[in-house]
Each structure stands twice: as structure tokens, then as C-alpha cells.
Amino acid sequence: MSVDTNKTVVVFGGSGFVGRYLVQALARRGHRIRVACRRPDLAYHLQPNGNMGQIMPIQANLRYPWSVERAVEGADHVVNLVGILAQSGQQSFDALQSFGARTVAEATAKIGAGMTQISAIGADETSESEYARTKAEGEKAVLDAIPGAYIMRPSIVFGAEDQFFNRFADMARFSPFLPLIGGGKTRFQPVYVGDVAEAIADTVDGKVPGGRVYELGGPEVLTFRQMMEEMLRIIERKRNFVTIPFGAAASMARLMRFLPGAPLTPDQVTQLQTDNVVSQDAIDDGRTLEAFGIRPRTVDAILPTYLVRFRKHGQFTHPQPQAGGVRMPDDEAV
């Protein structure tokens, strides 16, 4: 799909998971894209998604306003995808999701460009979760600077490079047990990354009203346990579940938070105590994927396209015969 007027779009955090799909969607529409990130050398994989010179990685760091101002010069629209699930050193929730969002918004306002801010369902300035609180502060900062900005709140986003289903599927390869924090009763509305990217691209094209908070969820509401069961069904493995009460999980997370790449943080335990689904207000007001004319894809339709690699024999249901038609014994199958 193309548009009549090609724009220069700056995407902060464009080298990440959602970013690669958004850059591809914008390139298909004919826009020129600057991918602003701390390590431009890690964003060159995006360039084949467009024509020669259409996608340009540039250096920028949300903690340094001068680099943000330089990155947005001459832009028609700015998208801020930057967000973290766990803090590390100077990469804190406050620095990136609150102060960082404000920095991008103020720089964008100075040049009179449009802006789309990617937040998350559950963003709340009164939340006990630092992640949710700073997401809400970032939203407010953006709308204060640019009243017509778009705020996008997706539920858990899944796709080939996600850090959710891939992570637990990999765990299931080796562990006989899978943990269920709080019994796995927390509800989510998983949304496919390609659908999220198309909705964001539509805001760049001005296809929906600005100055609104859109909540993006898939067609199904699933508990954490149901998502784990669906993942296990697809990778054709049977595993036992172990329920970990929230209190015990919080204690474990406090001990693990000092480990590099900690699998669980106290803030994540706090987040898991609240459902992560599209609100009834957003449904009633038409602030969902339906506003973009997008029919969201289901978990069942997408997961097999990338989780198949976690099956015992990969994409093959049974061990394959060797050359000459001689089948290998099961314990020697590749």
C-alpha cells in the first residue's frame, strides 16, 4: 500500500522487535525512515526492507536531548517505541519511559511534526509498578507537548522474535516444569506484532483521529496458563505446571534481580497481579484495532509459524528417512 505524500518518519527504538515490523510497514507505504537508536550498527538488518537509501539508521540516546533534537530535524512524523521490561544501570524506567518520552515529545513539538507514542495496556500513574507508572507519565508528557499525538497501548505482543512464547518454549525443551506465577490466572489479550505495526503506520498516515489513547489487543483473552498450554500444544511437549504464589515469586525476584539477565523482577511480579486486556471504555469508544480496520490475527494462526523449531523433531512430525529410504532408529533421529 502506498500513500500520495511520502513522509520522513523518525522511529526511536526502531531496531527492536516491534521496530523491525513497523519499519517494513512504513517502507512499503513509500515513507523515508530514520531508525534512531543507541547502536546504529545493530540496525543495518532493516535496510533490505526498503529501497536504496530509504531506511537510514542514525545514532540517538533518549537520555541526551541534543541527540534527540538532531535526530528529528526535518521529520514529518516521529514514533517512539522505546521501552524496557527491566532496568539496567542508566537504562531505568524513569530515564527512558518518562523523561525519555518527554524529551522526544518536546523535540517533536519544536519542529511541528506529528507523534505516535507506544505505551502499554495497564499504564497508570498511580500503579505500584514502576513500569506501568512511567508508561503513564510518558503518555501525559507526550499529550502535554503535542495534544494531537497518538498513544498506542498494546497488550502482550507476540511474533517470531518475541521474548515471551520463544522464551517459555525454549525453557520447555529442558525443564520438566513450567512456573505459573499466582497460579497463571492473570488474563492477557495477546496481539500479533504485524497488526500492531500496521496500526502504528496508519497513525503516521493520519487514518484515525489523533489526541486519543488506542488499546490494541488480539481477538482472544487468555490466561497465562492458557497461553502456556497453547504453546505446549504447538511444540508437542507435555510439561507439568508449578504454581508459585505472588508473595513467594516476589521474594524470589528480589533475590534474582542482581543476576545478569534475571528471568523475573519484583516489578514484573507486581504487573502480573493485574489483568492486561483492552478496557470496556476503549471498546465502547471505538479505540481498538477495529478503528484501523484491522482484523487481528489469532495466537493459533501465528504461533505454529515460528514455534515449530522447538518441537522434538523440528518441522517434521516423525524422524525422516536417510538417503536410500532407510529409516534411522528413533534415538538416532536428527
C-alpha positions as CSV (number, residue, x, y, z in Angstrom):
1,M,0.0,0.0,0.0
2,S,1.3,3.5,-0.8
3,V,0.3,7.0,0.0
4,D,0.2,10.1,-2.1
5,T,2.6,12.0,0.1
6,N,5.7,10.4,1.3
7,K,6.9,11.4,4.7
8,T,10.2,11.4,6.6
9,V,9.5,9.3,9.7
10,V,11.8,9.0,12.6
11,V,11.4,5.8,14.6
12,F,13.1,5.8,18.0
13,G,13.8,2.2,19.1
14,G,13.3,1.0,15.6
15,S,15.9,-1.7,15.7
16,G,13.9,-3.7,18.3
17,F,11.1,-6.3,18.0
18,V,8.2,-4.1,17.1
19,G,10.5,-1.7,15.2
20,R,11.5,-4.1,12.5
21,Y,7.9,-4.7,11.6
22,L,7.0,-1.0,11.7
23,V,9.9,-0.1,9.5
24,Q,8.9,-2.6,7.0
25,A,5.3,-1.4,7.0
26,L,6.4,2.2,6.6
27,A,8.8,1.3,3.8
28,R,6.0,-0.4,1.9
29,R,4.0,2.8,2.1
30,G,6.8,4.7,0.5
31,H,8.0,6.7,3.5
32,R,11.6,7.6,4.2
33,I,12.6,6.2,7.6
34,R,15.3,7.2,10.1
35,V,15.9,4.5,12.6
36,A,17.1,6.3,15.8
37,C,18.9,4.0,18.3
38,R,21.9,3.9,20.5
39,R,23.7,1.4,18.3
40,P,23.1,2.2,14.6
41,D,25.4,-0.7,13.7
42,L,22.8,-3.1,15.1
43,A,20.1,-1.7,12.8
44,Y,21.6,-2.4,9.4
45,H,19.5,-5.6,9.1
46,L,16.5,-3.3,8.5
47,Q,17.8,-1.7,5.3
48,P,16.8,-4.6,2.9
49,N,13.2,-3.8,3.8
50,G,13.3,-0.7,1.7
51,N,14.8,0.8,-1.5
52,M,18.3,2.2,-1.7
53,G,18.6,5.0,0.9
54,Q,15.0,4.7,2.1
55,I,15.9,3.4,5.6
56,M,18.8,5.1,7.4
57,P,20.0,4.1,10.9
58,I,21.2,7.1,13.0
59,Q,22.6,7.4,16.5
60,A,20.4,8.9,19.3
61,N,20.0,8.4,23.0
62,L,16.9,9.5,24.9
63,R,19.0,10.4,27.9
64,Y,20.7,13.2,25.8
65,P,18.2,15.8,24.5
66,W,20.6,17.2,21.9
67,S,20.9,13.8,20.2
68,V,17.1,13.6,20.0
69,E,16.8,17.1,18.6
70,R,19.3,16.3,15.9
71,A,17.6,13.0,15.0
72,V,14.1,14.6,14.4
73,E,15.3,17.5,12.3
74,G,13.2,17.8,9.2
75,A,10.9,15.0,10.2
76,D,7.1,14.9,9.4
77,H,6.3,12.3,12.0
78,V,8.0,10.8,15.0
79,V,7.3,7.4,16.5
80,N,8.7,6.5,20.0
81,L,8.9,2.7,20.5
82,V,11.5,2.9,23.3
83,G,10.6,0.9,26.4
84,I,12.2,-1.7,28.7
85,L,10.8,-4.6,30.8
86,A,13.7,-4.5,33.3
87,Q,16.1,-1.8,34.5
88,S,19.8,-2.0,34.0
89,G,22.3,0.7,35.0
90,Q,21.4,4.0,33.5
91,Q,18.6,2.4,31.4
92,S,16.0,3.0,34.0
93,F,12.2,3.2,33.7
94,D,12.2,6.9,34.7
95,A,15.1,7.8,32.3
96,L,13.5,6.1,29.2
97,Q,9.8,5.8,29.6
98,S,9.1,9.1,31.5
99,F,11.9,11.5,30.9
100,G,12.8,10.0,27.5
101,A,9.2,10.2,26.2
102,R,9.1,13.9,27.3
103,T,12.4,14.6,25.6
104,V,11.1,13.1,22.3
105,A,7.8,14.9,22.5
106,E,9.3,18.3,23.2
107,A,11.8,17.9,20.4
108,T,9.0,16.9,18.1
109,A,6.8,19.8,19.2
110,K,9.6,22.2,18.3
111,I,9.6,21.2,14.7
112,G,5.8,20.9,14.4
113,A,5.7,17.2,13.5
114,G,3.2,14.6,14.4
115,M,4.0,11.9,17.0
116,T,3.0,8.4,18.0
117,Q,3.9,7.1,21.4
118,I,3.9,3.4,22.1
119,S,2.8,2.7,25.7
120,A,1.2,-0.4,27.2
121,I,-2.2,-1.6,28.5
122,G,-2.1,-1.1,32.2
123,A,-0.3,2.3,32.1
124,D,-1.4,4.1,35.3
125,E,0.2,7.0,37.2
126,T,-1.0,5.5,40.5
127,S,0.3,2.0,39.8
128,E,2.7,0.3,42.3
129,S,4.6,-1.0,39.2
130,E,7.3,1.4,38.1
131,Y,6.9,0.1,34.5
132,A,3.2,1.0,34.4
133,R,3.7,4.3,36.3
134,T,6.4,5.6,34.0
135,K,4.5,4.5,30.9
136,A,1.6,6.6,32.1
137,E,3.9,9.6,32.8
138,G,5.3,9.2,29.3
139,E,1.8,9.4,27.8
140,K,1.0,12.5,29.8
141,A,4.2,14.2,28.8
142,V,3.5,13.5,25.1
143,L,0.0,14.8,25.2
144,D,1.0,17.9,27.1
145,A,3.6,18.7,24.4
146,I,1.5,17.5,21.4
147,P,-2.3,17.4,22.1
148,G,-2.9,15.7,18.8
149,A,-0.4,12.9,19.4
150,Y,-1.4,9.2,19.2
151,I,-1.0,7.0,22.2
152,M,-0.9,3.2,21.5
153,R,-1.4,0.7,24.3
154,P,-0.8,-2.9,23.1
155,S,-1.3,-5.9,25.3
156,I,1.4,-8.6,25.2
157,V,2.9,-8.6,21.7
158,F,3.8,-11.8,20.0
159,G,5.7,-12.7,16.8
160,A,8.7,-14.6,15.5
161,E,11.2,-12.6,17.6
162,D,9.1,-12.2,20.8
163,Q,10.6,-12.7,24.2
164,F,7.6,-14.4,25.6
165,F,6.5,-17.5,23.7
166,N,10.0,-18.1,22.5
167,R,11.4,-17.9,26.0
168,F,9.0,-20.4,27.5
169,A,9.1,-22.7,24.5
170,D,12.9,-22.8,24.9
171,M,12.5,-23.5,28.7
172,A,10.2,-26.4,27.9
173,R,12.9,-28.1,25.9
174,F,14.9,-28.7,29.1
175,S,12.8,-28.2,32.1
176,P,10.1,-30.8,33.2
177,F,8.2,-27.9,34.9
178,L,6.9,-24.5,33.9
179,P,6.2,-21.8,36.5
180,L,2.7,-20.2,36.9
181,I,3.1,-17.0,38.9
182,G,-0.1,-16.6,41.0
183,G,-1.5,-19.8,39.5
184,G,-1.3,-18.4,36.0
185,K,-4.7,-16.7,36.3
186,T,-3.7,-13.3,35.0
187,R,-5.5,-12.5,31.8
188,F,-3.9,-11.2,28.6
189,Q,-5.1,-10.2,25.1
190,P,-2.0,-11.2,23.0
191,V,-1.8,-9.2,19.8
192,Y,0.3,-10.0,16.7
193,V,3.2,-7.7,16.1
194,G,2.3,-7.3,12.4
195,D,-1.1,-6.0,13.4
196,V,0.4,-3.5,15.8
197,A,2.9,-2.3,13.2
198,E,0.1,-1.7,10.7
199,A,-1.9,0.3,13.2
200,I,1.1,2.5,14.1
201,A,1.8,3.0,10.4
202,D,-1.9,4.1,10.0
203,T,-1.3,6.8,12.6
204,V,1.6,8.1,10.6
205,D,-0.7,8.3,7.6
206,G,-3.3,10.1,9.7
207,K,-6.0,7.5,9.0
208,V,-7.5,7.8,12.5
209,P,-8.2,10.8,14.8
210,G,-5.2,11.9,17.0
211,G,-5.2,13.0,20.6
212,R,-6.6,9.7,21.6
213,V,-5.4,6.6,23.5
214,Y,-5.8,3.4,21.5
215,E,-5.8,0.0,23.1
216,L,-4.6,-2.9,20.9
217,G,-5.5,-6.4,21.7
218,G,-5.9,-9.6,19.8
219,P,-9.2,-11.5,19.2
220,E,-8.8,-13.7,22.3
221,V,-8.5,-13.1,26.1
222,L,-6.3,-15.9,27.5
223,T,-4.9,-16.5,31.0
224,F,-1.2,-17.0,31.4
225,R,-1.9,-20.7,31.9
226,Q,-3.9,-21.0,28.7
227,M,-1.1,-19.3,26.8
228,M,1.4,-21.9,28.2
229,E,-1.0,-24.7,27.3
230,E,-1.3,-23.4,23.8
231,M,2.4,-23.1,23.4
232,L,3.0,-26.7,24.7
233,R,0.3,-28.0,22.3
234,I,2.1,-26.4,19.3
235,I,5.6,-27.6,20.2
236,E,4.1,-31.0,21.0
237,R,5.5,-31.3,24.5
238,K,3.9,-32.2,27.8
239,R,5.1,-30.4,30.9
240,N,3.9,-30.0,34.5
241,F,3.0,-26.7,35.9
242,V,4.2,-25.4,39.3
243,T,2.1,-22.7,41.0
244,I,4.2,-20.0,42.7
245,P,2.2,-17.6,44.9
246,F,2.7,-13.9,44.3
247,G,4.4,-13.5,47.6
248,A,6.9,-16.3,47.0
249,A,7.5,-15.0,43.5
250,A,8.3,-11.5,44.7
251,S,10.8,-12.9,47.2
252,M,12.5,-15.0,44.5
253,A,12.6,-12.0,42.2
254,R,14.2,-9.8,44.8
255,L,17.0,-12.4,45.1
256,M,17.4,-12.9,41.4
257,R,17.4,-9.2,40.4
258,F,21.1,-8.9,40.9
259,L,21.8,-11.7,38.5
260,P,22.7,-10.7,34.9
261,G,19.6,-11.3,32.7
262,A,17.4,-12.0,35.7
263,P,14.4,-14.1,34.5
264,L,12.0,-12.3,36.8
265,T,12.0,-8.9,38.6
266,P,9.9,-7.7,41.5
267,D,8.2,-5.1,39.2
268,Q,7.1,-7.9,36.8
269,V,5.5,-9.8,39.7
270,T,3.6,-6.6,40.5
271,Q,2.4,-6.3,36.9
272,L,1.2,-9.9,36.9
273,Q,-1.3,-9.2,39.6
274,T,-3.3,-7.1,37.2
275,D,-5.1,-8.3,34.0
276,N,-3.7,-6.9,30.8
277,V,-6.7,-6.7,28.5
278,V,-8.5,-4.0,26.4
279,S,-10.8,-1.9,28.6
280,Q,-14.5,-1.7,28.1
281,D,-14.2,2.1,27.7
282,A,-11.8,1.6,24.7
283,I,-14.2,-0.9,23.1
284,D,-17.2,1.4,23.6
285,D,-15.4,4.5,22.3
286,G,-14.0,2.6,19.2
287,R,-10.4,3.0,20.3
288,T,-9.2,-0.6,19.4
289,L,-7.8,-2.3,16.3
290,E,-11.2,-2.1,14.8
291,A,-10.7,1.7,14.4
292,F,-7.9,0.9,11.9
293,G,-10.0,-1.6,10.0
294,I,-7.6,-4.4,11.1
295,R,-8.9,-7.9,11.8
296,P,-6.4,-9.1,14.4
297,R,-4.8,-12.5,13.9
298,T,-5.1,-15.3,16.5
299,V,-2.4,-16.9,18.5
300,D,-3.3,-20.2,17.0
301,A,-2.8,-18.9,13.5
302,I,0.7,-17.4,14.1
303,L,2.5,-19.4,16.8
304,P,3.0,-22.5,14.6
305,T,4.9,-20.4,12.0
306,Y,7.8,-19.9,14.4
307,L,7.5,-22.2,17.4
308,V,7.8,-25.3,15.2
309,R,11.6,-25.2,15.8
310,F,11.0,-26.2,19.4
311,R,9.4,-29.5,18.6
312,K,11.4,-32.6,19.2
313,H,11.9,-33.2,15.5
314,G,11.5,-29.6,14.3
315,Q,9.1,-29.2,11.5
316,F,8.9,-32.9,10.9
317,T,6.3,-35.0,12.8
318,H,8.4,-38.1,12.7
319,P,12.1,-38.8,12.1
320,Q,12.9,-38.6,8.4
321,P,14.4,-41.5,6.4
322,Q,18.0,-41.2,5.2
323,A,19.1,-41.4,1.6
324,G,18.2,-44.8,0.1
325,G,14.9,-45.0,2.1
326,V,16.5,-46.5,5.3
327,R,14.8,-45.0,8.4
328,M,17.0,-44.2,11.4
329,P,16.1,-45.6,14.8
330,D,14.2,-43.0,16.9
331,D,17.0,-42.4,19.3
332,E,19.3,-41.6,16.4
333,A,16.9,-39.3,14.5
334,V,18.1,-35.8,13.7
